[in-house]
Amino acid sequence: MKALIFDCDGVLVDTERDGHRRAFNRAFARKGLEARWSVDIYGQLLAIAGGKERMRHYFDHGGWPPGIEDRDSFIKEMHALKTDFFMNIIEAGELPLRSGVARLIDEAIEAGIKLAVCSTSHERSVNLIVEKLLGPHRQAAFEAILAGDVVTQKKPNPEIYLLALRKLGIKANQCVVIEDNRNGLLAAKAAGMYCLVTTSAYSMEEDFTEADKVMEELGDPPESNVSISDLMLINRNE
């Protein structure tokens, strides 16, 4: 094992319910739109990777606001506004790291394991989460932070993970990916990688048959569920 790759939303931080969903609703309200995403509606929309893609799907099926002439520009503007609201939530410290994330990153640094983030979320918000919640020492240890529109096809397409392999200079069977949902799992496995799933509130009922390991949390002492040594065993027990 030479590298450990994290998804961001739902893995580093449980951002979806009280982070992204609230930010979308604040953006809709700011623009005077009637759209409001409940927990249930947003849970359904999570099957679609990417915030811009979720908005487009929602408006395609539920009707677009009146007076929208350029849908692409509208989606881009709304997503930028939503990102601003989301970053305010992170800056305010309203969302903590998930259990075990900082510990596992520290173990990886100590073991000389390469680190990366691969996320479909906006680059600004991913970088802020890494900077604000992980701190400068851990942030400096990440050799690649890939996010947003860095690829043309989002998860479950493996493009972002294949890009990470090139950035890190490793083979697929030399790394472990940590994901929280089926789209991310399928992307990692399609790239030929090992994948551990830490379920989130929205994904606990999804099918993770293809995962190499599934758990609710990475965990911190005295209830640590996985260590760097455990992840190394995933490679050996193929």
C-alpha positions in Angstrom: 0.0 0.0 0.0 1.5 3.3 -1.2 -1.5 5.7 -1.1 -4.7 6.4 0.8 -7.4 8.4 -1.1 -10.3 10.1 0.6 -13.6 11.2 -0.8 -14.6 14.5 0.9 -18.4 14.8 1.5 -19.6 12.1 3.8 -16.1 10.8 4.4 -14.0 13.6 5.8 -17.1 15.4 7.1 -20.8 14.4 7.1 -21.6 17.4 5.1 -24.7 16.5 3.1 -27.7 16.8 5.5 -26.6 19.9 7.5 -24.1 21.3 5.0 -24.8 21.1 1.3 -28.5 20.7 1.7 -28.8 23.8 3.9 -26.5 25.8 1.5 -28.7 24.9 -1.5 -31.8 26.0 0.3 -30.2 29.3 1.4 -29.2 29.9 -2.2 -32.8 29.2 -3.4 -34.2 31.5 -0.8 -31.7 34.3 -1.6 -32.9 34.2 -5.3 -36.5 34.1 -4.3 -37.1 30.6 -5.6 -39.8 28.3 -4.2 -37.5 25.3 -4.3 -36.8 23.8 -0.9 -35.0 20.5 -0.6 -36.1 18.4 2.4 -34.0 15.7 3.9 -35.9 13.0 1.8 -35.7 14.9 -1.4 -32.0 15.6 -1.0 -31.4 11.9 -0.2 -33.0 11.0 -3.6 -30.9 13.6 -5.4 -27.7 12.2 -4.0 -28.0 9.4 -6.5 -26.7 12.1 -9.0 -23.1 13.1 -8.6 -22.3 16.8 -8.5 -24.3 19.8 -7.2 -24.8 21.4 -10.6 -26.0 18.1 -12.0 -28.5 17.7 -9.1 -30.0 21.2 -9.6 -30.3 20.5 -13.4 -32.0 17.2 -12.7 -34.4 18.7 -10.1 -35.5 21.6 -12.4 -35.7 19.3 -15.5 -38.2 17.1 -13.7 -40.0 19.7 -11.5 -40.0 22.7 -13.8 -37.6 25.6 -14.2 -38.2 29.0 -12.6 -39.9 31.4 -14.9 -37.7 33.8 -16.9 -34.6 31.6 -17.2 -33.2 32.1 -20.7 -29.8 30.6 -20.2 -30.0 27.5 -18.1 -26.3 26.9 -18.0 -25.5 30.3 -16.7 -28.3 30.1 -14.2 -27.0 26.7 -12.8 -23.5 28.1 -12.7 -24.6 31.2 -10.8 -26.8 29.2 -8.4 -24.0 26.8 -7.7 -21.5 29.6 -7.0 -24.0 31.2 -4.5 -24.6 27.8 -2.9 -20.8 27.3 -2.5 -20.5 30.7 -0.8 -23.2 29.6 1.7 -21.5 26.3 2.2 -18.1 27.8 2.9 -19.7 30.1 5.5 -21.0 27.0 7.3 -17.5 25.4 7.2 -15.8 28.7 8.3 -18.3 28.9 11.2 -17.2 25.5 12.5 -20.7 24.1 12.2 -19.5 20.7 10.8 -16.8 18.6 12.5 -14.5 16.0 11.0 -15.9 12.5 11.1 -14.6 10.2 13.8 -11.2 8.7 13.0 -10.3 10.8 10.0 -7.6 12.9 11.6 -6.2 9.8 13.4 -5.9 7.8 10.2 -4.3 10.6 8.3 -1.7 11.0 11.0 -1.0 7.3 10.9 -0.6 7.5 7.1 1.8 10.4 7.4 3.9 8.6 10.0 4.0 5.5 7.7 5.0 7.5 4.6 1.8 6.7 2.8 0.8 9.2 0.1 -2.5 11.1 0.6 -5.0 12.5 -1.8 -8.7 13.7 -2.0 -11.0 12.9 -4.9 -14.3 14.7 -4.7 -17.0 15.8 -7.1 -17.7 18.8 -4.9 -16.6 22.4 -5.7 -12.8 22.9 -5.5 -13.2 25.8 -3.1 -15.2 24.0 -0.6 -13.0 20.9 -0.6 -9.9 22.9 -0.2 -11.5 24.8 2.7 -12.5 21.6 4.5 -9.0 20.3 4.2 -7.4 23.6 5.3 -9.9 24.5 8.1 -10.6 21.1 9.6 -7.4 19.2 9.0 -5.0 22.0 9.6 -1.9 23.1 7.7 0.3 20.2 8.8 -2.1 17.6 7.4 -3.0 19.7 4.4 0.7 19.9 3.4 0.9 16.1 3.4 -1.7 15.7 0.6 0.0 15.3 -2.8 -3.3 15.8 -4.7 -6.6 17.4 -4.0 -8.8 16.7 -7.0 -12.3 18.3 -7.0 -15.1 19.8 -8.9 -14.8 19.9 -12.7 -11.2 18.6 -12.9 -12.7 15.7 -14.9 -15.3 15.6 -17.6 -17.2 12.6 -16.1 -18.1 12.3 -12.4 -18.5 9.3 -10.2 -19.5 6.4 -10.8 -17.2 7.0 -13.7 -13.6 6.2 -12.6 -12.0 9.2 -14.4 -11.1 11.1 -11.2 -9.5 8.1 -9.6 -7.6 7.3 -12.8 -6.3 10.9 -12.7 -5.3 10.4 -9.1 -3.2 7.4 -10.0 -1.3 9.4 -12.6 -0.8 12.3 -10.1 0.5 10.0 -7.4 2.5 7.9 -9.7 1.2 4.6 -8.4 -0.7 1.5 -9.6 -4.4 0.9 -8.8 -3.6 -2.1 -6.5 -1.2 0.0 -4.5 -3.9 2.2 -2.9 -7.0 2.1 -0.8 -9.9 4.5 -1.3 -12.3 5.5 1.4 -15.9 6.3 0.2 -19.3 6.7 1.7 -21.7 5.9 -1.1 -22.3 3.5 -4.0 -21.3 5.9 -6.8 -17.9 6.5 -5.1 -17.5 2.8 -4.5 -18.2 1.9 -8.2 -15.8 4.6 -9.4 -13.0 3.3 -7.2 -13.6 -0.4 -8.2 -13.9 0.5 -11.9 -10.4 2.1 -11.5 -9.1 -1.2 -10.1 -8.7 0.1 -6.5 -9.4 -1.3 -3.1 -12.3 0.5 -1.4 -13.4 0.8 2.2 -16.8 2.3 2.8 -17.8 4.3 5.9 -21.5 4.7 5.7 -23.2 8.1 6.2 -26.8 9.0 7.2 -27.8 9.0 3.6 -26.0 6.0 2.3 -26.4 3.3 5.1 -29.1 1.4 3.1 -27.1 1.3 -0.2 -25.6 -1.8 -1.7 -21.9 -2.1 -1.0 -21.4 -5.7 -2.1 -18.3 -4.8 -4.1 -16.6 -3.0 -1.2 -13.5 -4.6 0.4 -14.7 -3.5 3.9 -17.8 -1.6 5.2 -18.1 0.1 8.6 -20.1 2.9 10.2 -17.1 4.9 11.4 -13.3 4.9 11.2 -13.4 5.5 14.9 -11.2 7.0 17.6 -9.7 5.3 20.7 -11.0 3.4 22.5 -13.3 2.5 19.6 -11.0 2.7 16.6 -12.3 0.5 13.9 -9.5 0.6 11.3 -5.8 1.5 11.2 -3.2 1.9 8.5 -2.1 -1.7 9.3 -5.7 -2.9 8.7 -5.7 -1.1 5.3 -2.5 -2.7 4.3 -4.0 -6.1 5.0 -6.8 -5.4 2.5 -4.1 -5.4 -0.2 -2.6 -8.7 1.0 -5.9 -10.5 1.3 -7.1 -9.9 -2.2 
